[in-house]
Amino acid sequence: MAEDPIEQFAQHLRVERGRSEHTVRAYVGDLCALRSYAREQGAEDLTDLELTDLRSWLARQGTQGAARATVARRSAAVRSFYAWATRRGHLPRDPAARLASPRRSRTLPGVLDHAQADALLRAAADGTHRTSGGRPTSAGRATSAADDEARGEVDPLSLRDAAVVELLYASGIRVSELVGLDLDDVDASTRTLRVLGKGDKERTVPYGVPAQRAVDTWLARGRPRLVTPASGPALLLGRRGGRVDPRQVREVVHRLLAQVPDAPDLGPHGLRHSAATHLLDGGADLRVVQELLGHSSLATTQIYTHVSVDRLRTAYRQAHPRA
């Protein structure tokens, strides 16, 4: 092949399969690692490997301490690559056709209980009372904390942070979906978000009144003070006016959760887990939760029923006289 087969495969994932850039990077990294292993074994490239070579490489991953989920992903990347290469005529047969994948352990996701979720949202709301302390405005002029306090202006980033955690918990959307929201993706009249999920699949997700209040406050009193010509239509902005990124959102969630006594140290995905679990605890239908979360398979959503059943059993054992 004239071009690098791994790069060709990456383009296939992006263009034809619609995979996220995160998935593409992970698969490319896995295949580059496999190619290094192949050359260690004296093979010219990936096309020279056999099933036994692939099994040996995956076995090495396990002995080197790779998590079962990581080995499973690498196995999926290898199977997908060789199936594509065979279809394209680069290989006479698929050496990975019988490559088994280790079963992923179904570990229960960490979640907040209802009281911890309330405390997190209160911590975010409390932060909106702080003045900005001389943060630059969109015009580039620094304001003093005293000036801000006199005008009743609060820290715009605190207003954004409150909107971030309210939206994450209210809607259960992924952090990548949150940072990708534009202004016209929010419909205040119906309290719904237009979300672009995995595989560029669009869905509509509702959110509640508290989240709407937080978003309205951010749009009225926070975003205008950070917006720059480079902001574009982004709903949530960073300190310099650009679109907020996932790393910044993770920092916000970790910082606010640190203010909640006894709360687990979860990231944004933990709020997604918590939202799903609390929906099911409240009687929501499993298929409705599947649609809200954007899961392609109901089996992915069913893990949250295990969390809810565990809580049910715990409450039963603690409260029932004949438990």
C-alpha positions as CSV (number, residue, x, y, z in Angstrom):
1,M,0.0,0.0,0.0
2,A,1.4,3.4,-1.0
3,E,-0.1,5.2,2.0
4,D,0.3,4.2,5.6
5,P,-2.5,1.6,6.2
6,I,-3.1,2.8,9.7
7,E,-3.7,6.4,8.5
8,Q,-6.0,5.0,5.7
9,F,-7.9,3.1,8.4
10,A,-8.1,6.2,10.6
11,Q,-9.7,8.1,7.7
12,H,-12.2,5.2,7.2
13,L,-13.2,5.5,10.9
14,R,-13.6,9.3,10.6
15,V,-15.4,9.5,7.3
16,E,-17.2,6.3,6.7
17,R,-17.9,5.1,10.3
18,G,-18.4,8.5,11.9
19,R,-16.3,7.6,14.9
20,S,-15.3,10.3,17.4
21,E,-11.8,11.7,17.3
22,H,-11.2,10.2,20.7
23,T,-12.0,6.7,19.4
24,V,-9.8,7.3,16.3
25,R,-6.8,8.3,18.4
26,A,-7.2,5.3,20.7
27,Y,-7.4,2.8,17.7
28,V,-4.5,4.4,16.0
29,G,-2.4,4.2,19.2
30,D,-3.3,0.5,19.6
31,L,-2.4,-0.3,16.0
32,C,0.9,1.6,16.2
33,A,1.7,-0.4,19.4
34,L,0.9,-3.6,17.5
35,R,3.2,-2.5,14.6
36,S,6.1,-2.0,17.0
37,Y,5.5,-5.5,18.4
38,A,5.4,-6.9,14.8
39,R,8.7,-5.4,14.0
40,E,10.2,-6.7,17.3
41,Q,9.1,-10.2,16.0
42,G,10.8,-9.7,12.6
43,A,7.6,-9.0,10.7
44,E,7.7,-6.2,8.1
45,D,4.3,-4.7,9.0
46,L,0.8,-5.5,10.3
47,T,-0.1,-7.4,7.1
48,D,2.5,-10.0,7.9
49,L,1.0,-11.1,11.2
50,E,-1.0,-14.3,11.9
51,L,-3.6,-15.1,14.4
52,T,-1.0,-16.6,16.8
53,D,0.9,-13.3,16.7
54,L,-2.1,-11.3,17.5
55,R,-3.0,-13.6,20.4
56,S,0.6,-13.3,21.8
57,W,0.5,-9.5,21.6
58,L,-2.8,-9.4,23.5
59,A,-1.5,-11.9,26.1
60,R,1.5,-9.6,26.6
61,Q,-0.8,-6.7,27.4
62,G,-2.4,-8.6,30.2
63,T,0.9,-9.7,31.7
64,Q,2.1,-6.1,31.6
65,G,-0.8,-5.0,33.7
66,A,-3.2,-3.5,31.1
67,A,-6.8,-3.4,32.4
68,R,-9.3,-5.8,30.9
69,A,-11.2,-3.0,29.3
70,T,-8.0,-1.8,27.6
71,V,-7.2,-5.2,26.3
72,A,-10.8,-5.5,25.0
73,R,-10.5,-2.2,23.2
74,R,-7.2,-3.2,21.6
75,S,-8.8,-6.5,20.5
76,A,-11.7,-4.5,18.9
77,A,-9.2,-2.2,17.2
78,V,-7.3,-5.1,15.7
79,R,-10.4,-7.0,14.5
80,S,-11.8,-3.8,13.0
81,F,-8.5,-3.0,11.2
82,Y,-8.0,-6.5,9.7
83,A,-11.7,-6.7,8.6
84,W,-11.3,-3.4,6.8
85,A,-8.0,-4.4,5.3
86,T,-9.4,-7.7,4.0
87,R,-12.5,-5.9,2.5
88,R,-10.2,-3.5,0.7
89,G,-8.2,-6.3,-0.8
90,H,-5.0,-5.6,1.1
91,L,-5.1,-9.1,2.6
92,P,-6.2,-12.4,1.1
93,R,-7.8,-13.4,4.4
94,D,-8.6,-12.0,7.8
95,P,-6.1,-13.2,10.4
96,A,-8.2,-11.6,13.2
97,A,-11.5,-13.2,12.3
98,R,-11.2,-15.7,15.2
99,L,-9.5,-13.4,17.6
100,A,-11.4,-13.5,20.9
101,S,-11.9,-10.5,23.1
102,P,-11.7,-10.7,26.9
103,R,-15.0,-10.1,28.7
104,R,-15.2,-6.7,30.2
105,S,-15.8,-6.7,34.0
106,R,-19.1,-5.0,34.7
107,T,-18.0,-2.8,37.5
108,L,-20.6,-0.5,39.0
109,P,-20.2,3.2,38.2
110,G,-19.6,5.5,41.1
111,V,-22.6,7.7,41.8
112,L,-23.7,10.4,44.2
113,D,-26.6,9.8,46.5
114,H,-29.5,12.4,46.4
115,A,-28.2,14.4,49.3
116,Q,-24.7,14.6,47.8
117,A,-26.1,15.7,44.5
118,D,-28.1,18.4,46.3
119,A,-25.0,19.5,48.2
120,L,-23.0,19.7,45.0
121,L,-25.5,21.9,43.3
122,R,-25.7,24.1,46.4
123,A,-21.9,24.5,46.4
124,A,-22.1,25.6,42.7
125,A,-24.9,28.1,43.5
126,D,-22.9,29.5,46.5
127,G,-20.0,30.2,44.2
128,T,-22.2,32.6,42.2
129,H,-22.2,35.1,45.0
130,R,-18.5,35.8,44.7
131,T,-17.4,38.9,42.9
132,S,-15.0,38.6,40.0
133,G,-11.9,40.0,41.7
134,G,-10.6,41.9,38.8
135,R,-11.2,39.4,35.9
136,P,-10.8,40.9,32.4
137,T,-14.0,41.9,30.7
138,S,-14.7,41.3,27.0
139,A,-13.3,44.7,26.3
140,G,-10.0,43.7,27.9
141,R,-10.4,46.2,30.8
142,A,-9.6,44.7,34.2
143,T,-12.2,45.5,36.9
144,S,-11.5,45.5,40.6
145,A,-13.4,43.4,43.1
146,A,-14.7,46.5,44.8
147,D,-16.0,47.9,41.5
148,D,-17.7,44.6,40.8
149,E,-19.2,44.4,44.2
150,A,-20.5,47.9,44.0
151,R,-22.2,47.1,40.7
152,G,-23.5,43.8,42.0
153,E,-21.5,41.9,39.4
154,V,-20.5,38.3,40.2
155,D,-17.7,36.2,39.0
156,P,-18.7,35.1,35.4
157,L,-16.8,31.8,35.7
158,S,-18.8,30.9,38.9
159,L,-22.0,31.5,36.9
160,R,-20.7,29.3,34.2
161,D,-19.7,26.6,36.7
162,A,-23.2,26.6,38.1
163,A,-24.6,26.2,34.6
164,V,-22.1,23.3,33.9
165,V,-23.0,21.2,36.9
166,E,-26.8,21.9,36.7
167,L,-26.8,20.8,33.0
168,L,-24.6,17.8,33.5
169,Y,-26.8,16.5,36.3
170,A,-30.1,17.6,34.9
171,S,-29.6,16.1,31.5
172,G,-27.1,13.3,31.9
173,I,-25.2,14.3,28.8
174,R,-21.6,13.5,28.2
175,V,-18.9,16.1,28.8
176,S,-18.0,16.1,25.1
177,E,-21.7,16.8,24.3
178,L,-21.8,19.6,26.9
179,V,-18.8,21.5,25.6
180,G,-20.1,21.1,22.0
181,L,-23.4,23.0,22.8
182,D,-24.1,26.2,20.9
183,L,-26.5,28.9,21.8
184,D,-29.2,27.7,19.4
185,D,-28.9,24.2,20.8
186,V,-30.8,25.4,23.9
187,D,-34.6,25.8,23.6
188,A,-35.7,27.6,26.8
189,S,-39.4,27.4,25.8
190,T,-39.4,23.6,26.0
191,R,-36.3,23.2,28.3
192,T,-34.6,20.9,25.9
193,L,-31.1,20.5,24.5
194,R,-30.2,19.5,21.0
195,V,-27.2,17.2,21.5
196,L,-24.8,15.7,19.0
197,G,-23.7,12.4,20.5
198,K,-21.4,9.5,19.5
199,G,-21.4,8.7,15.8
200,D,-22.8,12.2,15.1
201,K,-26.2,11.1,16.2
202,E,-28.5,13.9,17.2
203,R,-31.0,13.6,20.0
204,T,-33.2,15.9,22.1
205,V,-32.7,15.9,25.9
206,P,-34.9,17.7,28.5
207,Y,-33.6,19.5,31.5
208,G,-35.3,21.0,34.6
209,V,-36.2,24.4,36.0
210,P,-33.1,24.8,38.2
211,A,-30.9,24.2,35.2
212,Q,-32.8,26.7,33.2
213,R,-32.4,29.3,35.9
214,A,-28.6,28.7,36.0
215,V,-28.4,28.9,32.2
216,D,-30.5,32.1,32.1
217,T,-28.2,33.7,34.7
218,W,-25.1,32.7,32.9
219,L,-26.4,34.1,29.6
220,A,-27.6,37.3,31.2
221,R,-24.7,38.1,33.6
222,G,-21.8,35.8,32.8
223,R,-21.3,35.1,29.1
224,P,-21.5,38.7,28.0
225,R,-18.5,39.6,30.2
226,L,-16.3,36.8,28.7
227,V,-17.4,36.8,25.1
228,T,-14.9,37.8,22.4
229,P,-15.0,37.7,18.6
230,A,-13.5,34.2,18.8
231,S,-16.3,32.9,21.0
232,G,-18.6,32.1,18.1
233,P,-21.9,30.5,19.0
234,A,-20.5,28.4,21.9
235,L,-22.8,28.3,24.9
236,L,-20.1,27.8,27.5
237,L,-16.9,29.8,27.5
238,G,-13.5,29.7,29.2
239,R,-11.7,32.5,30.9
240,R,-10.3,33.9,27.6
241,G,-13.6,33.7,25.8
242,G,-13.0,30.5,23.8
243,R,-15.3,27.5,23.9
244,V,-14.8,25.7,27.3
245,D,-13.0,22.4,26.9
246,P,-13.5,19.0,28.7
247,R,-10.4,19.4,30.9
248,Q,-11.9,22.7,32.3
249,V,-15.2,21.0,33.0
250,R,-13.5,18.1,34.8
251,E,-11.6,20.6,37.0
252,V,-14.9,22.4,37.8
253,V,-16.6,19.1,38.9
254,H,-13.7,17.9,40.9
255,R,-13.3,21.2,42.7
256,L,-17.0,21.5,43.6
257,L,-17.3,17.9,44.7
258,A,-14.3,18.5,47.0
259,Q,-16.7,20.8,49.0
260,V,-19.2,18.0,49.6
261,P,-18.4,16.0,52.7
262,D,-18.0,12.2,52.1
263,A,-18.8,12.6,48.4
264,P,-16.8,10.3,46.0
265,D,-14.3,12.1,43.8
266,L,-16.2,11.8,40.5
267,G,-15.7,13.5,37.2
268,P,-18.4,14.7,34.8
269,H,-19.2,11.1,33.8
270,G,-20.0,10.5,37.4
271,L,-22.8,13.1,37.2
272,R,-24.1,11.2,34.1
273,H,-24.1,8.0,36.1
274,S,-25.8,9.7,39.0
275,A,-28.5,11.2,36.8
276,A,-29.3,7.9,35.2
277,T,-29.4,6.1,38.6
278,H,-31.7,8.7,40.2
279,L,-34.0,8.6,37.2
280,L,-34.4,4.9,37.6
281,D,-34.7,5.2,41.4
282,G,-37.6,7.6,40.7
283,G,-39.4,5.1,38.4
284,A,-38.3,6.1,34.9
285,D,-38.6,3.5,32.2
286,L,-35.3,1.9,31.2
287,R,-35.8,2.6,27.5
288,V,-36.6,6.2,28.2
289,V,-33.3,6.5,30.1
290,Q,-31.5,4.7,27.2
291,E,-32.9,7.4,24.8
292,L,-32.0,10.3,27.2
293,L,-28.4,9.0,27.5
294,G,-28.0,8.2,23.8
295,H,-27.0,4.6,24.4
296,S,-27.2,2.5,21.2
297,S,-27.7,-0.7,23.2
298,L,-30.1,-1.2,26.1
299,A,-27.5,-3.5,27.7
300,T,-25.3,-0.4,28.3
301,T,-28.1,1.3,30.2
302,Q,-29.0,-1.8,32.2
303,I,-25.9,-1.4,34.3
304,Y,-27.7,1.4,36.2
305,T,-30.4,-1.0,37.2
306,H,-27.8,-3.0,39.1
307,V,-26.9,0.2,41.1
308,S,-30.5,0.8,41.9
309,V,-31.2,-2.8,42.9
310,D,-28.1,-2.8,45.2
311,R,-29.5,0.3,46.9
312,L,-32.9,-1.4,47.2
313,R,-31.3,-4.5,48.8
314,T,-29.2,-2.4,51.2
315,A,-32.3,-0.4,52.3
316,Y,-34.3,-3.6,52.7
317,R,-31.6,-5.2,54.9
318,Q,-31.4,-2.2,57.0
319,A,-35.1,-1.6,57.5
320,H,-37.0,-4.9,57.2
321,P,-37.4,-6.8,60.5
322,R,-37.1,-10.1,58.8
323,A,-34.3,-9.2,56.3
